[in-house]
Amino acid sequence: MATFSCGRSPSLAKASAPSTGNKSGPAAQLREAGRRRFLGAGSFLAGGAPLQVTAAHSQQKAAGRKIDAVVAAASVAMESGLQTPHGGILTELMLPEADKAAAAASCTKTMELSDRNACDVELLIVGGFSPLEGFMNEDEYNSVVETMHTTSGVMFGLPIVLDTSDEAIAVGDKILLQYQGADLAILTVDSKWTPNKPLECLKCYGTSQLEHPAVQMVSMERGKYYIGGKIQGLALPERVFPCATPRDVRATLPPGKDVLAFQCRNPIHRAHYELFTRAIDADNVGEGAVCLVHPTCGPTQDDDIPGIVRYHTYEVLKQETSNPALRWAYLPYSMHMAGPREAIQHMIIRKNYGCTHFIIGRDMAGSKSTVTGEDFYGPYEAQDFAAKNAPELGMQTVPSLNIAYTEEKGYVTADVAEKEGLHTVKLSGTQFRKMLRAGEEIPEWFAFKSVVKVLREEMANL
């Protein structure tokens, strides 16, 4: 059966939800304890109406204090009936061209960004992390780690932080942030601290074990300190694939219509295409909806296909399908593989890009132990967590369907295939990669010819 295990039918959600506490062994128990830390007690499942735009100017009041907001055009928030950005405003941080040289000259230090940090800077500048005006300071960081909300009550799945091991950096410094030799932004440091990394990992990823890839990243890649403060944008990273900004994407969306977001980090095959095109017809999606196919092209896992290769597969697929109900854009985001809380982060980002719905599949942003190969999260934890938090975010979730390819009817949902006794056809990812390397013919029901051609060419160049 070509089920691809990407999700479940909404009608089967309750019946198929996994039970907890059914795994044995110390590692599993630790993971389960970690999951209870961020899923239990309902402390992060606050409901309520979505945030609304309250003023078309550069200040708003939240939790009894003013938050300065750099807003290029407040009309973006509600223009033509599009989705309201997170926190009510699209926060764009790029300086006017005439001010950039003087601002850069005022910096007292320089700092070279990692690939991951450059993604965060880009999303801050363009408004992907709205309503943030920069990297979180210590108070905001602690609040997001502990409660999944900023001190002003705005939800964030994961903290947005900048790390360093530079002892000389101090509060008040103006740092020129560079990436591959180019000036990207200016950070005015208002906070520097030594984070409690094990606590951060336990709260955000459900575990502090090094066998989780994000725990490895936090503990082994990030520096000793975190620094926070407002940033001013100078330029965006020069990438081999273009990354449309929230403003760019919003300009392509139909006014007053639902917009679904499809997140992925791998080449799109036939089953994936069936998933997001069928999602447009979901019961909670209105007529005339479109789907934003929005793959992440930043750093992911070490064994993932490189971003540039994925980009090429998406481009040829976009041309091959020419589907007017689809919009395509690429996201410069660094994956954490954080399961439930990363699902929230993806929803926030896509809300800022104008999306009203988020297609969420089985084991969204999940990861496996590098020691045992065991999953860190249950197959539907991210789905359930996202659904519970969606009302507060002002979004809706669309659980992706289990899709099966059958000899008689092509692609159908897995429950239909079982009910009608249809003959299903299987091809695992491992088999696909073997066939690809051997130059064997790939069945068209599994993969698009254009995508296979790109993958073969890239493999030949390795």
C-alpha positions as CSV (number, residue, x, y, z in Angstrom):
1,M,0.0,0.0,0.0
2,A,1.4,3.4,-1.0
3,T,0.1,5.1,2.1
4,F,3.1,7.4,2.7
5,S,1.9,7.8,6.3
6,C,1.4,11.5,6.0
7,G,-1.7,11.9,8.1
8,R,-5.2,10.7,8.9
9,S,-8.7,11.3,7.9
10,P,-10.5,13.7,10.3
11,S,-13.2,11.1,10.7
12,L,-10.6,8.7,12.0
13,A,-8.7,11.1,14.2
14,K,-10.2,10.1,17.5
15,A,-10.1,6.4,16.9
16,S,-6.6,6.4,15.7
17,A,-5.1,8.7,18.4
18,P,-2.2,6.9,20.1
19,S,-2.2,6.0,23.7
20,T,0.6,7.3,25.9
21,G,2.7,5.4,28.4
22,N,2.7,2.1,26.4
23,K,6.4,2.0,25.7
24,S,9.0,0.6,28.1
25,G,12.6,1.3,28.8
26,P,14.4,4.3,30.4
27,A,14.8,6.3,27.1
28,A,11.1,6.0,26.3
29,Q,10.1,6.9,29.8
30,L,12.3,10.0,29.7
31,R,10.8,11.0,26.4
32,E,7.3,10.5,27.7
33,A,8.1,12.6,30.8
34,G,9.4,15.3,28.5
35,R,6.3,15.2,26.4
36,R,4.1,15.6,29.5
37,R,6.2,18.6,30.4
38,F,5.0,20.6,27.4
39,L,1.8,18.8,26.5
40,G,0.4,18.2,30.0
41,A,-1.7,20.3,32.3
42,G,-3.0,22.5,29.5
43,S,-0.8,25.4,30.5
44,F,0.0,26.2,26.9
45,L,-3.4,25.5,25.5
46,A,-4.9,28.9,26.2
47,G,-7.9,29.6,24.0
48,G,-9.5,32.8,23.0
49,A,-10.2,35.0,20.0
50,P,-7.4,35.7,17.5
51,L,-5.5,38.9,17.9
52,Q,-6.9,41.8,15.8
53,V,-5.3,44.9,14.4
54,T,-6.1,47.7,16.8
55,A,-4.3,50.7,15.1
56,A,-2.5,51.6,11.9
57,H,0.5,53.2,13.5
58,S,3.8,52.1,14.9
59,Q,2.9,51.5,18.5
60,Q,0.4,49.2,20.3
61,K,-0.2,48.4,24.0
62,A,0.2,44.9,25.2
63,A,0.2,43.6,28.8
64,G,0.3,47.2,30.2
65,R,3.4,48.3,28.3
66,K,4.1,49.8,24.9
67,I,5.8,47.8,22.2
68,D,7.6,49.8,19.5
69,A,6.8,48.2,16.1
70,V,8.5,49.0,12.9
71,V,5.7,48.7,10.4
72,A,6.4,49.5,6.8
73,A,2.7,49.6,5.9
74,A,0.0,48.9,8.3
75,S,-2.4,48.4,5.4
76,V,-0.7,45.0,4.9
77,A,-2.5,43.7,8.0
78,M,-6.0,43.8,6.6
79,E,-5.6,44.7,2.9
80,S,-8.2,43.2,0.6
81,G,-9.5,40.8,3.3
82,L,-6.2,38.9,3.7
83,Q,-5.2,37.0,6.9
84,T,-4.1,39.3,9.8
85,P,-0.4,38.8,10.6
86,H,0.5,37.3,13.9
87,G,0.2,39.9,16.7
88,G,-1.9,42.2,14.4
89,I,1.0,43.7,12.3
90,L,3.5,42.7,9.7
91,T,6.8,43.8,11.2
92,E,9.3,44.6,8.5
93,L,12.7,45.7,9.7
94,M,14.6,46.7,6.5
95,L,16.1,50.2,6.8
96,P,15.5,52.8,4.1
97,E,18.3,52.7,1.6
98,A,19.5,56.2,2.5
99,D,20.0,55.3,6.2
100,K,21.9,52.0,5.7
101,A,25.5,53.3,5.3
102,A,25.4,55.6,8.4
103,A,23.7,52.9,10.5
104,A,26.4,50.3,9.5
105,A,29.2,52.8,10.3
106,S,27.8,53.2,13.8
107,C,28.5,49.6,14.7
108,T,31.1,48.8,17.3
109,K,31.6,45.1,16.6
110,T,31.0,42.6,13.8
111,M,29.7,39.0,14.0
112,E,29.6,36.3,11.3
113,L,26.3,34.4,11.2
114,S,25.8,30.7,10.9
115,D,23.5,29.3,8.2
116,R,20.8,28.8,10.8
117,N,21.2,32.3,12.3
118,A,21.1,33.9,8.8
119,C,17.7,32.2,8.2
120,D,16.4,33.8,11.5
121,V,17.8,37.2,10.6
122,E,16.1,37.0,7.2
123,L,12.7,36.0,8.6
124,L,13.0,38.8,11.2
125,I,13.7,41.4,8.5
126,V,10.9,40.4,6.2
127,G,8.3,39.9,8.9
128,G,8.1,36.1,8.9
129,F,8.5,36.3,12.7
130,S,6.1,39.2,13.2
131,P,5.5,40.8,15.5
132,L,9.1,40.4,16.7
133,E,11.4,43.4,16.2
134,G,14.6,41.4,16.8
135,F,16.0,38.5,18.7
136,M,14.3,37.7,22.0
137,N,15.9,39.1,25.2
138,E,16.3,37.0,28.4
139,D,12.9,37.7,29.7
140,E,11.1,36.9,26.4
141,Y,13.2,33.8,26.0
142,N,12.4,32.5,29.4
143,S,8.7,33.3,28.9
144,V,8.5,31.5,25.6
145,V,10.5,28.4,26.9
146,E,8.2,28.1,29.9
147,T,4.8,29.2,28.6
148,M,5.1,29.3,24.8
149,H,4.1,32.9,25.0
150,T,6.0,36.2,25.1
151,T,5.7,38.4,28.2
152,S,3.0,40.3,26.3
153,G,1.0,37.2,25.7
154,V,1.9,36.5,22.0
155,M,2.3,32.8,21.2
156,F,5.6,31.5,19.9
157,G,6.3,27.8,19.6
158,L,10.1,28.2,19.9
159,P,12.3,31.0,21.1
160,I,14.1,33.1,18.4
161,V,17.6,33.6,19.8
162,L,21.1,34.5,18.6
163,D,24.0,32.7,20.1
164,T,27.6,33.6,20.6
165,S,30.7,32.5,22.6
166,D,32.3,36.0,22.4
167,E,33.1,37.2,25.9
168,A,33.6,40.7,24.7
169,I,30.1,41.3,23.5
170,A,28.2,43.5,26.1
171,V,24.8,45.1,26.5
172,G,24.7,48.3,24.5
173,D,26.9,47.1,21.7
174,K,25.8,47.7,18.2
175,I,26.8,44.6,16.2
176,L,27.1,44.4,12.4
177,L,25.7,41.0,11.5
178,Q,27.4,39.5,8.5
179,Y,26.8,36.4,6.4
180,Q,29.3,35.0,4.0
181,G,31.0,38.4,4.0
182,A,27.9,40.5,3.3
183,D,26.3,42.9,5.8
184,L,22.8,41.8,6.7
185,A,21.6,43.6,9.8
186,I,22.5,45.7,12.9
187,L,21.8,44.3,16.3
188,T,21.6,46.6,19.3
189,V,22.3,44.3,22.3
190,D,19.9,44.8,25.2
191,S,20.4,41.4,26.9
192,K,23.2,38.8,27.2
193,W,22.8,35.7,29.3
194,T,23.9,32.1,29.8
195,P,20.8,30.0,29.0
196,N,19.7,26.9,30.8
197,K,20.0,24.7,27.7
198,P,18.8,21.4,29.2
199,L,15.7,23.2,30.4
200,E,15.2,24.8,27.0
201,C,15.4,21.5,25.2
202,L,13.2,19.7,27.7
203,K,10.5,22.3,27.4
204,C,10.7,22.9,23.6
205,Y,11.6,19.5,22.3
206,G,10.3,17.3,25.1
207,T,13.7,15.8,25.9
208,S,17.2,17.0,26.8
209,Q,18.8,13.8,25.5
210,L,21.6,14.3,22.9
211,E,20.2,11.7,20.7
212,H,17.6,14.3,19.6
213,P,19.0,16.3,16.6
214,A,17.8,19.6,17.9
215,V,19.3,19.0,21.4
216,Q,22.6,18.3,19.6
217,M,22.3,21.6,17.8
218,V,21.5,23.6,20.9
219,S,24.2,21.9,23.0
220,M,27.0,21.4,20.5
221,E,26.5,24.0,17.7
222,R,25.3,27.1,19.6
223,G,27.6,29.2,21.6
224,K,27.8,29.7,25.4
225,Y,25.7,32.9,25.5
226,Y,22.5,34.1,23.9
227,I,22.1,37.8,23.0
228,G,18.9,39.7,22.3
229,G,17.8,43.1,21.0
230,K,16.3,44.9,18.1
231,I,17.7,44.6,14.6
232,Q,17.7,46.9,11.6
233,G,17.9,45.3,8.2
234,L,20.5,46.1,5.7
235,A,20.1,43.3,3.1
236,L,18.8,39.8,2.6
237,P,21.2,36.8,2.1
238,E,22.0,36.1,-1.5
239,R,20.6,32.6,-2.2
240,V,20.7,30.3,-5.2
241,F,16.9,30.0,-4.7
242,P,14.6,33.0,-4.3
243,C,12.7,33.4,-1.1
244,A,9.6,35.5,-1.5
245,T,8.8,37.8,1.5
246,P,5.4,37.7,3.3
247,R,4.6,40.9,1.4
248,D,5.4,39.3,-1.9
249,V,3.4,36.2,-1.2
250,R,0.4,38.2,0.1
251,A,0.3,40.1,-3.2
252,T,-0.4,36.8,-5.0
253,L,-3.3,35.7,-2.8
254,P,-7.0,36.0,-3.6
255,P,-8.8,38.5,-1.3
256,G,-11.4,37.0,1.0
257,K,-10.5,33.4,0.2
258,D,-9.0,30.7,2.4
259,V,-5.3,30.0,1.9
260,L,-3.9,26.6,2.9
261,A,-0.2,26.2,3.7
262,F,1.7,23.0,2.8
263,Q,5.0,22.6,4.6
264,C,7.6,20.1,3.4
265,R,11.4,19.6,3.4
266,N,11.7,16.9,0.8
267,P,11.0,16.5,-2.9
268,I,7.2,16.3,-3.7
269,H,6.0,13.0,-5.1
270,R,2.6,12.0,-6.4
271,A,1.1,11.1,-3.0
272,H,2.2,14.5,-1.5
273,Y,0.6,16.3,-4.5
274,E,-2.6,14.3,-3.9
275,L,-2.6,15.3,-0.3
276,F,-2.4,19.1,-0.7
277,T,-4.6,19.3,-3.7
278,R,-7.3,17.2,-2.0
279,A,-7.0,19.4,1.2
280,I,-8.4,22.3,-0.8
281,D,-11.7,20.4,-0.8
282,A,-11.7,19.8,3.0
283,D,-14.9,20.5,4.9
284,N,-13.5,23.5,6.7
285,V,-12.1,25.1,3.6
286,G,-14.2,27.6,1.6
287,E,-14.9,27.8,-2.1
288,G,-12.2,29.4,-4.2
289,A,-9.4,28.5,-1.8
290,V,-5.8,28.2,-2.9
291,C,-2.8,26.3,-1.4
292,L,0.6,27.8,-0.8
293,V,3.2,25.1,-1.3
294,H,5.9,26.5,1.0
295,P,8.9,24.2,1.4
296,T,11.7,25.0,3.8
297,C,15.0,25.4,2.0
298,G,17.2,26.2,5.0
299,P,19.3,23.7,7.1
300,T,17.3,20.6,8.0
301,Q,18.7,17.2,9.0
302,D,22.1,16.0,7.8
303,D,20.7,13.2,5.7
304,D,18.1,15.4,3.9
305,I,18.5,16.3,0.2
306,P,20.3,19.6,-0.2
307,G,18.1,22.7,-0.4
308,I,19.3,23.6,-3.9
309,V,18.4,20.2,-5.2
310,R,15.0,20.4,-3.6
311,Y,14.4,23.8,-5.1
312,H,15.1,22.4,-8.6
313,T,12.6,19.6,-8.1
314,Y,9.9,22.1,-7.0
315,E,10.5,24.4,-9.9
316,V,10.1,21.6,-12.5
317,L,7.1,20.3,-10.7
318,K,5.5,23.8,-10.7
319,Q,5.9,23.9,-14.5
320,E,4.7,20.4,-15.0
321,T,1.5,20.7,-13.0
322,S,0.7,24.4,-13.8
323,N,-2.1,24.3,-11.3
324,P,-3.9,27.7,-10.9
325,A,-5.0,26.7,-7.4
326,L,-1.4,26.6,-6.2
327,R,1.0,29.2,-5.1
328,W,4.7,28.3,-4.7
329,A,7.3,30.0,-2.5
330,Y,10.4,29.0,-0.6
331,L,11.0,29.5,3.1
332,P,14.5,30.3,4.6
333,Y,13.8,28.5,7.8
334,S,16.1,26.3,9.9
335,M,14.2,23.1,11.0
336,H,14.5,22.0,14.6
337,M,12.6,18.7,14.2
338,A,10.8,19.7,17.4
339,G,7.5,18.0,16.7
340,P,4.4,19.6,18.4
341,R,6.0,23.0,19.3
342,E,7.6,23.3,15.9
343,A,4.2,22.8,14.3
344,I,3.1,25.9,16.2
345,Q,6.1,27.8,14.8
346,H,5.3,26.8,11.3
347,M,1.7,27.9,11.7
348,I,2.8,31.3,13.0
349,I,5.1,31.9,10.1
350,R,2.5,30.8,7.5
351,K,0.0,33.1,9.1
352,N,2.4,36.0,8.5
353,Y,2.6,34.9,4.9
354,G,-1.2,35.2,4.6
355,C,-2.4,31.6,5.2
356,T,-5.6,30.8,7.0
357,H,-5.2,27.0,7.2
358,F,-2.3,24.7,7.8
359,I,-2.1,21.2,6.4
360,I,-0.6,19.1,9.1
361,G,0.5,15.5,8.5
362,R,1.4,12.5,10.5
363,D,4.5,13.1,12.7
364,M,4.9,16.7,11.6
365,A,8.5,17.9,12.2
366,G,9.2,14.6,13.9
367,S,12.6,13.1,14.6
368,K,14.1,9.8,15.6
369,S,16.7,8.9,18.2
370,T,20.2,8.8,16.7
371,V,20.9,5.9,19.1
372,T,17.8,3.6,19.0
373,G,16.0,5.0,15.9
374,E,12.8,5.3,18.0
375,D,10.5,8.2,17.3
376,F,10.6,11.0,19.8
377,Y,6.9,12.0,19.3
378,G,3.7,10.1,18.8
379,P,2.4,10.1,15.2
380,Y,-0.4,12.5,15.9
381,E,1.0,14.6,18.8
382,A,1.8,17.5,16.5
383,Q,-1.6,17.3,14.8
384,D,-3.5,17.3,18.1
385,F,-1.3,20.0,19.6
386,A,-1.8,22.3,16.6
387,A,-5.5,21.7,16.5
388,K,-5.8,22.7,20.2
389,N,-3.8,25.9,19.7
390,A,-5.3,26.9,16.3
391,P,-8.1,29.0,17.7
392,E,-5.7,31.3,19.6
393,L,-3.6,31.7,16.5
394,G,-6.7,32.6,14.4
395,M,-6.0,29.7,12.0
396,Q,-7.5,26.3,11.2
397,T,-5.8,23.0,10.7
398,V,-6.4,20.5,8.0
399,P,-5.2,17.0,8.9
400,S,-3.7,15.4,5.8
401,L,-5.3,12.2,4.6
402,N,-3.8,8.7,4.4
403,I,-3.4,8.2,0.7
404,A,-3.1,4.8,-1.1
405,Y,-2.5,4.0,-4.7
406,T,-4.7,1.3,-6.1
407,E,-4.7,-0.6,-9.4
408,E,-8.4,-0.1,-9.9
409,K,-8.9,3.6,-9.0
410,G,-5.5,5.2,-8.7
411,Y,-5.1,7.3,-5.6
412,V,-7.8,7.0,-3.0
413,T,-7.9,7.4,0.8
414,A,-6.7,4.4,2.7
415,D,-10.1,3.8,4.3
416,V,-11.8,3.7,0.9
417,A,-9.2,1.2,-0.4
418,E,-9.8,-1.0,2.6
419,K,-13.6,-0.7,2.5
420,E,-13.8,-1.5,-1.2
421,G,-11.2,-4.2,-1.2
422,L,-9.0,-2.5,-3.7
423,H,-5.6,-3.8,-4.7
424,T,-3.0,-1.4,-3.3
425,V,0.6,-1.0,-4.6
426,K,3.6,-0.4,-2.4
427,L,6.9,1.3,-3.0
428,S,9.0,2.4,0.0
429,G,11.3,5.3,0.2
430,T,14.2,2.9,0.5
431,Q,13.2,1.0,-2.6
432,F,12.7,4.3,-4.5
433,R,16.3,5.5,-3.7
434,K,17.7,2.1,-4.7
435,M,15.9,2.2,-8.0
436,L,17.0,5.8,-8.5
437,R,20.7,5.0,-8.0
438,A,20.4,1.9,-10.2
439,G,18.9,3.9,-13.0
440,E,15.7,1.8,-13.0
441,E,12.4,3.0,-14.3
442,I,10.4,4.8,-11.5
443,P,6.6,4.2,-11.8
444,E,4.8,7.3,-12.7
445,W,2.1,6.7,-10.0
446,F,4.9,7.2,-7.4
447,A,6.9,10.1,-8.7
448,F,6.7,12.8,-11.3
449,K,9.0,12.3,-14.3
450,S,10.3,15.9,-14.1
451,V,11.3,15.4,-10.4
452,V,12.9,12.0,-11.1
453,K,15.0,13.6,-13.9
454,V,16.3,16.3,-11.6
455,L,17.2,13.8,-8.9
456,R,19.0,11.5,-11.3
457,E,21.0,14.5,-12.7
458,E,22.0,15.7,-9.2
459,M,23.0,12.2,-8.2
460,A,25.2,11.9,-11.3
461,N,27.0,15.1,-10.3
462,L,27.9,13.8,-6.8
